[in-house]
Amino acid sequence: MVSPKNKYSWYWPYKDLPNGPSLSKAWAYYEHVTLPRHFVGDGTADTVLRRAEPGEYENETQLYDWLRLKQSHLIEWGTGVDLYFISLRFFAALMLLCGIINLPSMFFYGGDVYNGDAKAPNIFLLKFSAVCTNTEWVSCSDCTPELWERDPKRFREEDNTYLRNKCGRGDGLTVIGFTSLATIVVVLVALVVFSFYLHAREVRFDEDKATTPDYSVIVKNPPPHAIDPDVWKNFFSQFATDGDQVTVVTVALNNDLMVRKLVARRIFLNQLRTKMPEILDLDDERAVTEAILRYNDDRAHRDPSLVGWILDWIVIPLSSMINMLLPPAKLYEKIKQLTSEIQELQEKEYSANRVFVTFETEEGQRTALAALKVGTIDLMTNRTGAVAPECVFDGVLLNVRIPTSPDSIRWTDLSFSAIEKKIRRGIVLLMNFGMITIAGFCIKYARDVTGPEGKGPWIAGILTSCFNSIIPQIIKILMIFEPHATEGSFQSSLYLNITIYRWVLTAGLAQLITPTTSTLGDGPQDLLPTTYAILLFDIWLGPLLRLSDWFTNIKKHIFAPRVRTQEEMNLSFQGTFYNFGERYTDFTKTLFVIFYYSALFPAGFFFGFLILFFQYFVDRFSMTRLWSWQPMIGSELAVFSRRYFFTTAALAACLVSAYTFSQFPYDNLCDDGNGGFVFCDQSWR
């Protein structure tokens, strides 16, 4: 790929550097190594475009066609990715079906029976919602201005009258009740059927695709001193039959700290080599020092530019505070410091933390699991009589389970105790609620400061969409401090934290900061216009922010042209890190908001259809054109969503619909039986 910008020095300062890096090669690296490619010709399977390894050159490959990518091809990214996209398709169709079911409710809200001859709401689509413009000012015998302190626009001081909603009184809401009931029944039945379908799909994929967990077991409570793999091999060989054997035994030690320092040292070494490839021996301190001096001298004599000045004096110093974009001198200091610390840690003795055993056949694994199966109480009390005597290892009743995929194990987090895990997760959760509070104040302030044109809902909607894109990235950084034994556990926790944030911010916050009496209003600070603005911006702003891929584009177009080696330039073309835990939260957030306000805003189902429709295609495009290579995703997230969040969203529809009708008409005014009105608190809060 040759860009017209490549010929300008302001864009590529080192374009004329002898033996310098090539942007064309970097883009080729991006296309052939970073982006997913599939085999063509004889390399394809019957129904699946078999995914090639990054950098495959022996066989012909090509990029996946994101638009024509079939559902059956997605299994090459893992079961979890396939289930994610099939769930998007299902719920988009369900949103469309629910929207059609709710057409009678929409026509009722938009007709004369509900709103009379009052003027239509300011926003056309809100005409088909519960927004009520048919109001009147009435006297109230026991009302005081203090009761309307949160919603003073509904009190008129000059004649001591209060605003009454004339909509939704009598038996007119029957049609809304029936359509809401029909919607709930359809959703619940669809969820049950879809859950069985997803489970069957998981089982089919598991049987069709042999993976390491199909042949392996994990011992979660090995005796601390049992670190000899041969001893474990001899113990588990008793479960191998008909010539089967134990193929591999891996004993994980509680040396997490040393492993983390080794990983950090390897990262710094790679960064130093990419910046100064002429260094062949990092143990030669004199050669390294001379190379660093030459590097600094070259940078000091390069042509100055505005972008280079910003990088040198702002971006790099700030990034260095979190060990990013470190110059060679600091990298070498970090490497020497870590080397010394690792040498000290190597002198320590470590105990066994986990044991992974892989059999030659699935039968050996199943035999071992059946023989060593025990209950939780037996494990806690170490009741060795629960199994045969030969199944007891060194006086310990073993906790044996099926492990996750090897590339999903977080080896540096295996030694954390359960208490430490809970404490750290609690701290992250508290910080999450703190961010919710800050974001809530910002959105409330933006909505309340509407100005003469009443743009508050639009500003609040934009802020909500932006916060929904930015705050999850902060949560991902905070999640570094949460220890998890597997990637599935990590993503489930990430899923929970981001879901709490998005559900509260998008659905709960709007209702919490809005007085009950402003539920049916059409003003800029009322509930339904705010909800409408949030959903409208979720349709286009969220996908646009993801497609902009701004951080990776900064690396490609700002950082990459300013490096001096090809390897360092290629590192800027490694794509965007993605996390399906975060994508699931965006998905379930939409379901929750739509179901939460379905009785008041039935047109939201069509908004939900459009949001999920665009999310489906934008994520397919991102996965094949923007995102970096990641380990295969298992079914943990899909199961987690199915068991908890899909069900919670459906229950929200049931509960909130019931409260919705009990609070009509949301004006806190009731007939006193004598032609007058008295105060009656219609809020569930």
GIKARA-V167936 format. One record per residue. N is the residue number from 1. OMEGA is omega in degrees with one decimal (* if undefined). Layout:
BEGIN
n->N omega->OMEGA
n->N omega->OMEGA
END
This chain:
BEGIN
n->1 omega->179.5
n->2 omega->-179.3
n->3 omega->176.3
n->4 omega->-179.3
n->5 omega->-174.7
n->6 omega->-176.7
n->7 omega->-178.2
n->8 omega->-179.4
n->9 omega->179.7
n->10 omega->179.3
n->11 omega->-176.5
n->12 omega->-174.7
n->13 omega->-174.3
n->14 omega->-177.1
n->15 omega->-178.8
n->16 omega->-178.5
n->17 omega->178.5
n->18 omega->-179.3
n->19 omega->179.7
n->20 omega->-179.2
n->21 omega->-178.7
n->22 omega->176.0
n->23 omega->177.6
n->24 omega->177.1
n->25 omega->179.2
n->26 omega->177.2
n->27 omega->175.2
n->28 omega->175.2
n->29 omega->-179.7
n->30 omega->-175.8
n->31 omega->-172.8
n->32 omega->-179.2
n->33 omega->-176.0
n->34 omega->-174.8
n->35 omega->-179.7
n->36 omega->179.1
n->37 omega->178.7
n->38 omega->178.3
n->39 omega->175.0
n->40 omega->179.1
n->41 omega->-175.7
n->42 omega->-177.5
n->43 omega->-178.0
n->44 omega->174.5
n->45 omega->-176.0
n->46 omega->-175.8
n->47 omega->-175.1
n->48 omega->171.7
n->49 omega->-171.9
n->50 omega->-175.7
n->51 omega->179.8
n->52 omega->174.5
n->53 omega->178.5
n->54 omega->178.0
n->55 omega->178.5
n->56 omega->-178.6
n->57 omega->-177.9
n->58 omega->179.6
n->59 omega->-178.3
n->60 omega->178.4
n->61 omega->173.0
n->62 omega->179.8
n->63 omega->173.3
n->64 omega->174.9
n->65 omega->-173.2
n->66 omega->-176.5
n->67 omega->-176.9
n->68 omega->-179.4
n->69 omega->-178.4
n->70 omega->179.5
n->71 omega->-178.4
n->72 omega->180.0
n->73 omega->-173.2
n->74 omega->178.9
n->75 omega->178.2
n->76 omega->175.3
n->77 omega->-178.5
n->78 omega->-178.8
n->79 omega->-177.3
n->80 omega->179.2
n->81 omega->177.5
n->82 omega->-178.4
n->83 omega->177.9
n->84 omega->-177.0
n->85 omega->176.9
n->86 omega->176.8
n->87 omega->176.6
n->88 omega->-179.9
n->89 omega->-177.9
n->90 omega->-175.7
n->91 omega->173.1
n->92 omega->177.5
n->93 omega->179.0
n->94 omega->176.6
n->95 omega->179.6
n->96 omega->178.7
n->97 omega->179.0
n->98 omega->176.1
n->99 omega->178.3
n->100 omega->177.9
n->101 omega->-176.7
n->102 omega->176.4
n->103 omega->175.9
n->104 omega->177.7
n->105 omega->179.7
n->106 omega->179.8
n->107 omega->176.8
n->108 omega->178.7
n->109 omega->-177.3
n->110 omega->-176.9
n->111 omega->-177.7
n->112 omega->-177.8
n->113 omega->-176.5
n->114 omega->-171.7
n->115 omega->-179.8
n->116 omega->-179.4
n->117 omega->179.2
n->118 omega->-180.0
n->119 omega->-179.7
n->120 omega->176.3
n->121 omega->-178.1
n->122 omega->179.0
n->123 omega->-171.2
n->124 omega->-175.2
n->125 omega->176.9
n->126 omega->174.1
n->127 omega->-178.5
n->128 omega->175.6
n->129 omega->-177.9
n->130 omega->176.9
n->131 omega->-175.3
n->132 omega->175.7
n->133 omega->179.2
n->134 omega->-173.6
n->135 omega->175.8
n->136 omega->177.0
n->137 omega->-176.6
n->138 omega->175.0
n->139 omega->-178.9
n->140 omega->-170.9
n->141 omega->-176.4
n->142 omega->-179.5
n->143 omega->174.9
n->144 omega->179.8
n->145 omega->-178.9
n->146 omega->179.9
n->147 omega->-179.9
n->148 omega->-177.7
n->149 omega->179.6
n->150 omega->-177.6
n->151 omega->-172.5
n->152 omega->-178.3
n->153 omega->-180.0
n->154 omega->176.3
n->155 omega->179.6
n->156 omega->-171.3
n->157 omega->-172.8
n->158 omega->178.6
n->159 omega->176.3
n->160 omega->178.6
n->161 omega->-174.6
n->162 omega->-174.9
n->163 omega->-178.5
n->164 omega->175.1
n->165 omega->179.3
n->166 omega->-178.4
n->167 omega->170.5
n->168 omega->178.7
n->169 omega->-177.8
n->170 omega->-176.3
n->171 omega->-175.0
n->172 omega->-176.3
n->173 omega->-178.2
n->174 omega->-178.9
n->175 omega->177.8
n->176 omega->179.7
n->177 omega->-179.2
n->178 omega->-180.0
n->179 omega->176.6
n->180 omega->178.0
n->181 omega->178.6
n->182 omega->178.8
n->183 omega->-178.9
n->184 omega->179.3
n->185 omega->179.9
n->186 omega->-178.8
n->187 omega->-178.1
n->188 omega->178.2
n->189 omega->-179.7
n->190 omega->179.2
n->191 omega->179.1
n->192 omega->-179.7
n->193 omega->-177.4
n->194 omega->177.8
n->195 omega->177.1
n->196 omega->179.6
n->197 omega->179.7
n->198 omega->179.6
n->199 omega->178.4
n->200 omega->179.1
n->201 omega->176.5
n->202 omega->-177.8
n->203 omega->-178.7
n->204 omega->179.6
n->205 omega->179.8
n->206 omega->179.7
n->207 omega->-177.7
n->208 omega->-173.1
n->209 omega->179.4
n->210 omega->179.8
n->211 omega->-178.1
n->212 omega->179.5
n->213 omega->178.4
n->214 omega->-176.0
n->215 omega->-168.8
n->216 omega->171.2
n->217 omega->175.9
n->218 omega->173.3
n->219 omega->-174.2
n->220 omega->-177.9
n->221 omega->-179.5
n->222 omega->172.8
n->223 omega->-174.3
n->224 omega->-175.3
n->225 omega->-174.1
n->226 omega->-176.6
n->227 omega->-178.6
n->228 omega->-179.7
n->229 omega->-178.7
n->230 omega->178.1
n->231 omega->178.9
n->232 omega->178.7
n->233 omega->179.2
n->234 omega->-179.2
n->235 omega->-175.6
n->236 omega->178.0
n->237 omega->179.4
n->238 omega->-179.7
n->239 omega->178.5
n->240 omega->-177.0
n->241 omega->175.3
n->242 omega->176.3
n->243 omega->176.5
n->244 omega->178.9
n->245 omega->173.5
n->246 omega->-173.7
n->247 omega->-174.1
n->248 omega->171.8
n->249 omega->177.1
n->250 omega->177.8
n->251 omega->177.9
n->252 omega->-179.5
n->253 omega->178.6
n->254 omega->-179.5
n->255 omega->-176.3
n->256 omega->-177.4
n->257 omega->179.9
n->258 omega->179.0
n->259 omega->179.5
n->260 omega->179.0
n->261 omega->176.0
n->262 omega->178.1
n->263 omega->179.5
n->264 omega->179.1
n->265 omega->179.0
n->266 omega->178.9
n->267 omega->-179.9
n->268 omega->177.5
n->269 omega->179.5
n->270 omega->178.7
n->271 omega->179.6
n->272 omega->179.8
n->273 omega->179.7
n->274 omega->179.2
n->275 omega->-177.0
n->276 omega->-176.2
n->277 omega->-178.4
n->278 omega->178.7
n->279 omega->-179.1
n->280 omega->-176.9
n->281 omega->-178.9
n->282 omega->176.6
n->283 omega->178.1
n->284 omega->-173.4
n->285 omega->-179.4
n->286 omega->179.9
n->287 omega->179.4
n->288 omega->-179.6
n->289 omega->178.9
n->290 omega->179.1
n->291 omega->178.7
n->292 omega->177.9
n->293 omega->177.4
n->294 omega->179.5
n->295 omega->179.8
n->296 omega->179.4
n->297 omega->178.3
n->298 omega->-179.8
n->299 omega->-179.5
n->300 omega->-176.8
n->301 omega->179.1
n->302 omega->179.9
n->303 omega->-179.6
n->304 omega->175.3
n->305 omega->-178.5
n->306 omega->-179.5
n->307 omega->178.6
n->308 omega->178.2
n->309 omega->179.1
n->310 omega->179.7
n->311 omega->-174.4
n->312 omega->-171.5
n->313 omega->-179.0
n->314 omega->-172.1
n->315 omega->-176.2
n->316 omega->177.2
n->317 omega->178.8
n->318 omega->179.9
n->319 omega->-179.3
n->320 omega->179.8
n->321 omega->178.0
n->322 omega->175.8
n->323 omega->174.9
n->324 omega->179.4
n->325 omega->-179.4
n->326 omega->174.1
n->327 omega->-176.3
n->328 omega->-178.1
n->329 omega->179.9
n->330 omega->176.9
n->331 omega->-178.5
n->332 omega->175.8
n->333 omega->178.8
n->334 omega->-178.7
n->335 omega->179.6
n->336 omega->179.7
n->337 omega->179.8
n->338 omega->178.3
n->339 omega->178.7
n->340 omega->-179.3
n->341 omega->179.6
n->342 omega->178.4
n->343 omega->176.9
n->344 omega->-178.7
n->345 omega->179.5
n->346 omega->-179.1
n->347 omega->-177.1
n->348 omega->175.1
n->349 omega->-176.0
n->350 omega->-179.2
n->351 omega->-179.4
n->352 omega->-179.3
n->353 omega->175.8
n->354 omega->175.1
n->355 omega->179.2
n->356 omega->-177.5
n->357 omega->-180.0
n->358 omega->178.9
n->359 omega->179.1
n->360 omega->-179.1
n->361 omega->177.1
n->362 omega->-178.9
n->363 omega->178.2
n->364 omega->178.1
n->365 omega->-176.8
n->366 omega->177.5
n->367 omega->179.6
n->368 omega->-180.0
n->369 omega->-179.6
n->370 omega->-177.4
n->371 omega->-174.6
n->372 omega->-179.0
n->373 omega->179.8
n->374 omega->179.7
n->375 omega->-177.7
n->376 omega->-179.2
n->377 omega->177.7
n->378 omega->178.5
n->379 omega->-178.0
n->380 omega->-178.3
n->381 omega->-178.4
n->382 omega->179.5
n->383 omega->-174.3
n->384 omega->178.7
n->385 omega->-178.9
n->386 omega->179.3
n->387 omega->177.6
n->388 omega->-177.3
n->389 omega->-178.6
n->390 omega->179.2
n->391 omega->177.4
n->392 omega->-177.3
n->393 omega->175.0
n->394 omega->178.3
n->395 omega->-177.8
n->396 omega->173.1
n->397 omega->-171.1
n->398 omega->173.5
n->399 omega->-173.7
n->400 omega->-178.9
n->401 omega->173.0
n->402 omega->-177.9
n->403 omega->172.1
n->404 omega->179.0
n->405 omega->-177.0
n->406 omega->-178.7
n->407 omega->176.2
n->408 omega->179.9
n->409 omega->178.2
n->410 omega->-170.1
n->411 omega->-177.7
n->412 omega->-177.0
n->413 omega->-172.0
n->414 omega->-172.0
n->415 omega->-179.1
n->416 omega->178.0
n->417 omega->-179.3
n->418 omega->-179.8
n->419 omega->-179.8
n->420 omega->177.5
n->421 omega->-178.0
n->422 omega->-179.8
n->423 omega->-179.0
n->424 omega->178.8
n->425 omega->177.1
n->426 omega->178.5
n->427 omega->178.7
n->428 omega->179.6
n->429 omega->177.5
n->430 omega->177.5
n->431 omega->176.3
n->432 omega->179.0
n->433 omega->175.3
n->434 omega->177.7
n->435 omega->175.9
n->436 omega->-179.2
n->437 omega->-179.3
n->438 omega->179.1
n->439 omega->179.4
n->440 omega->177.2
n->441 omega->179.5
n->442 omega->-178.0
n->443 omega->178.9
n->444 omega->178.9
n->445 omega->-179.7
n->446 omega->-178.9
n->447 omega->-177.4
n->448 omega->179.0
n->449 omega->-170.9
n->450 omega->-176.7
n->451 omega->-176.0
n->452 omega->-176.9
n->453 omega->175.9
n->454 omega->-178.9
n->455 omega->-176.3
n->456 omega->-179.6
n->457 omega->-178.5
n->458 omega->178.0
n->459 omega->178.7
n->460 omega->178.3
n->461 omega->177.9
n->462 omega->179.2
n->463 omega->179.7
n->464 omega->178.5
n->465 omega->179.4
n->466 omega->177.9
n->467 omega->178.8
n->468 omega->177.1
n->469 omega->-172.9
n->470 omega->-174.9
n->471 omega->176.1
n->472 omega->176.8
n->473 omega->176.1
n->474 omega->178.4
n->475 omega->177.5
n->476 omega->178.2
n->477 omega->178.8
n->478 omega->-177.6
n->479 omega->175.5
n->480 omega->-176.9
n->481 omega->177.6
n->482 omega->177.3
n->483 omega->177.6
n->484 omega->-177.0
n->485 omega->-178.3
n->486 omega->177.6
n->487 omega->177.4
n->488 omega->176.6
n->489 omega->178.8
n->490 omega->-177.7
n->491 omega->176.6
n->492 omega->177.7
n->493 omega->176.0
n->494 omega->177.6
n->495 omega->-178.6
n->496 omega->-177.4
n->497 omega->-178.4
n->498 omega->178.8
n->499 omega->177.1
n->500 omega->-179.5
n->501 omega->-173.9
n->502 omega->179.7
n->503 omega->-179.1
n->504 omega->-175.8
n->505 omega->-172.3
n->506 omega->-175.8
n->507 omega->-173.5
n->508 omega->-174.3
n->509 omega->-177.9
n->510 omega->-179.8
n->511 omega->-179.1
n->512 omega->-176.8
n->513 omega->-179.1
n->514 omega->175.5
n->515 omega->179.9
n->516 omega->-176.9
n->517 omega->177.3
n->518 omega->-176.8
n->519 omega->-173.7
n->520 omega->-179.2
n->521 omega->177.9
n->522 omega->178.6
n->523 omega->-175.9
n->524 omega->-179.2
n->525 omega->-177.4
n->526 omega->-168.6
n->527 omega->-172.9
n->528 omega->173.2
n->529 omega->177.1
n->530 omega->179.0
n->531 omega->178.2
n->532 omega->-179.2
n->533 omega->179.2
n->534 omega->-179.0
n->535 omega->-179.5
n->536 omega->-179.3
n->537 omega->175.5
n->538 omega->179.9
n->539 omega->-172.2
n->540 omega->-174.3
n->541 omega->178.8
n->542 omega->176.6
n->543 omega->-179.5
n->544 omega->178.2
n->545 omega->178.8
n->546 omega->-179.8
n->547 omega->179.4
n->548 omega->175.7
n->549 omega->-165.9
n->550 omega->-175.9
n->551 omega->179.2
n->552 omega->177.3
n->553 omega->174.5
n->554 omega->179.0
n->555 omega->-177.5
n->556 omega->-169.4
n->557 omega->178.5
n->558 omega->-176.5
n->559 omega->-173.9
n->560 omega->-178.8
n->561 omega->-175.6
n->562 omega->175.0
n->563 omega->-170.6
n->564 omega->-179.5
n->565 omega->-178.3
n->566 omega->-178.8
n->567 omega->179.2
n->568 omega->177.5
n->569 omega->179.7
n->570 omega->179.6
n->571 omega->177.9
n->572 omega->-178.6
n->573 omega->-178.1
n->574 omega->175.6
n->575 omega->-176.6
n->576 omega->175.8
n->577 omega->179.4
n->578 omega->-178.0
n->579 omega->-176.7
n->580 omega->171.1
n->581 omega->178.1
n->582 omega->-179.6
n->583 omega->177.9
n->584 omega->-179.2
n->585 omega->177.1
n->586 omega->-179.5
n->587 omega->-177.0
n->588 omega->176.0
n->589 omega->178.4
n->590 omega->179.2
n->591 omega->-176.7
n->592 omega->-178.1
n->593 omega->-178.6
n->594 omega->-179.8
n->595 omega->-175.8
n->596 omega->-177.1
n->597 omega->-173.2
n->598 omega->-178.3
n->599 omega->-179.1
n->600 omega->-175.3
n->601 omega->-176.7
n->602 omega->176.9
n->603 omega->178.0
n->604 omega->177.5
n->605 omega->177.5
n->606 omega->172.8
n->607 omega->179.1
n->608 omega->177.1
n->609 omega->-179.0
n->610 omega->179.9
n->611 omega->-178.7
n->612 omega->177.1
n->613 omega->180.0
n->614 omega->178.6
n->615 omega->180.0
n->616 omega->-175.5
n->617 omega->177.8
n->618 omega->179.5
n->619 omega->174.2
n->620 omega->178.2
n->621 omega->-178.4
n->622 omega->-176.9
n->623 omega->-177.0
n->624 omega->-176.1
n->625 omega->-174.2
n->626 omega->-169.7
n->627 omega->-179.1
n->628 omega->177.5
n->629 omega->178.8
n->630 omega->175.3
n->631 omega->178.3
n->632 omega->-175.8
n->633 omega->177.3
n->634 omega->-173.9
n->635 omega->-175.1
n->636 omega->-177.8
n->637 omega->-180.0
n->638 omega->178.4
n->639 omega->179.1
n->640 omega->179.3
n->641 omega->-176.0
n->642 omega->-175.5
n->643 omega->-169.8
n->644 omega->-167.0
n->645 omega->175.7
n->646 omega->179.8
n->647 omega->179.4
n->648 omega->178.6
n->649 omega->178.9
n->650 omega->177.8
n->651 omega->176.5
n->652 omega->178.6
n->653 omega->-179.5
n->654 omega->-174.0
n->655 omega->-175.9
n->656 omega->177.4
n->657 omega->179.0
n->658 omega->178.4
n->659 omega->-179.6
n->660 omega->-177.2
n->661 omega->-179.6
n->662 omega->-176.2
n->663 omega->179.0
n->664 omega->2.5
n->665 omega->170.7
n->666 omega->177.8
n->667 omega->178.5
n->668 omega->177.3
n->669 omega->-179.7
n->670 omega->177.0
n->671 omega->178.2
n->672 omega->179.8
n->673 omega->-179.4
n->674 omega->-179.9
n->675 omega->178.0
n->676 omega->-176.3
n->677 omega->176.6
n->678 omega->179.5
n->679 omega->173.8
n->680 omega->-176.5
n->681 omega->-178.2
n->682 omega->-177.0
n->683 omega->173.9
n->684 omega->-177.2
n->685 omega->*
END
